[in-house]
Amino acid sequence: MPIYEYICDECSERFEKIVINKQQEISCPKCSSKKATIQLSVFATTGSNGTSNTPSGFTGGGRCCGGGCSCH
């Protein structure tokens, strides 16, 4: 099951949803709006030599440990 990232068109909240079926209704967890735009997901992997394969200049998507959650 894919996890999609969205941004709410009403309040700009970023959120993720596991999508089981493409007809599944998506709603913002903050304002309950059903108007959301799917975002391009970028993820990092670790190469066999232990280096990061994160795209150059990418600082995170604003989610936990992506720079926007204040956990670090």
ZAMARGU-4260 file (C-alpha; in steps of 0.2 Angstrom, whole numbers, plus 5000, padded with zeros to 4 digits):
<rodrens>
0) 5000/5000/5000 | 5008/5017/4995 | 5009/5031/5007 | 5006/5048/4998 | 5010/5065/5004
5) 4998/5079/5003 | 4996/5098/5006 | 4979/5105/5011 | 4973/5118/4999 | 4963/5127/5013
10) 4976/5128/5027 | 4992/5122/5020 | 4994/5108/5032 | 5006/5094/5026 | 5000/5076/5029
15) 5003/5058/5024 | 4990/5045/5020 | 4991/5026/5016 | 4980/5024/5001 | 4972/5007/4999
20) 4961/5012/4984 | 4962/5027/4972 | 4943/5031/4976 | 4947/5033/4994 | 4942/5050/5001
25) 4956/5061/5008 | 4953/5074/5021 | 4965/5086/5030 | 4968/5081/5048 | 4969/5099/5054
30) 4954/5107/5046 | 4945/5092/5038 | 4945/5100/5021 | 4943/5087/5006 | 4954/5099/4995
35) 4972/5093/4995 | 4986/5092/4982 | 4997/5077/4981 | 5015/5081/4983 | 5031/5073/4975
40) 5039/5062/4988 | 5058/5062/4989 | 5067/5050/5000 | 5084/5046/5005 | 5093/5029/5004
45) 5110/5023/5010 | 5122/5016/4998 | 5133/5001/5000 | 5147/5012/5005 | 5137/5020/5019
50) 5135/5037/5010 | 5118/5045/5008 | 5110/5045/4991 | 5099/5060/4995 | 5097/5072/4981
55) 5109/5087/4982 | 5102/5102/4991 | 5087/5092/4998 | 5084/5098/5016 | 5069/5087/5020
60) 5051/5087/5017 | 5045/5095/5033 | 5039/5079/5041 | 5047/5071/5056 | 5066/5071/5055
65) 5064/5080/5039 | 5068/5097/5046 | 5051/5104/5051 | 5045/5094/5066 | 5058/5101/5079
70) 5062/5084/5085 | 5081/5087/5084
</rodrens>
